[in-house]
Amino acid sequence: QLQDDLDKFIYYYNFKRTNQGYRLKGKIPYQKFFDGKRKYALPEPR
């Protein structure tokens, strides 16, 4: 039961809740993480 509740909270925290922080500008943490990951990704090898 505790693990189920924790899993639900973590899912909500990372995928549903908007963030009021200055740098996140209303995005959810998941979106911001992958936006930054694409921005700083290494180029694909040829």
TAFEN-V901858 format. One record per residue. RES is the residue in one letter. PSI is psi in radians with two decimals (NA if undefined). OMEGA is omega in whole degrees, 0 to 359 (999 if undefined). BURIAL is # if it has 9 or more other ideal C-beta (glycine too) atoms within 8 Angstrom, else .. Layout:
# TAFEN-V901858
res:psi:omega:burial
RES:PSI:OMEGA:BURIAL
RES:PSI:OMEGA:BURIAL
This chain:
# TAFEN-V901858
res:psi:omega:burial
Q:-0.82:180:.
L:-0.74:180:.
Q:-0.70:178:.
D:-0.78:179:.
D:-0.71:178:.
L:-0.74:178:.
D:-0.73:179:.
K:-0.73:179:.
F:-0.81:181:.
I:-0.71:177:.
Y:-0.85:179:#
Y:-0.80:183:#
Y:-0.71:185:#
N:-0.42:188:#
F:-0.30:185:.
K:-0.63:188:.
R:2.25:173:#
T:2.65:183:.
N:2.40:180:#
Q:0.05:182:.
G:2.69:183:.
Y:-0.80:185:.
R:-0.43:181:.
L:-0.44:175:#
K:0.80:175:.
G:-0.02:178:.
K:2.80:175:#
I:2.66:183:#
P:-0.67:180:#
Y:-0.81:180:.
Q:-0.81:184:.
K:-0.67:179:#
F:-0.84:183:.
F:-0.45:172:.
D:-0.80:179:#
G:-0.62:180:.
K:-0.72:178:.
R:-0.67:183:.
K:-0.66:185:.
Y:0.27:182:.
A:2.59:175:.
L:2.62:178:.
P:2.62:178:.
E:2.44:177:.
P:2.63:181:.
R:NA:999:.
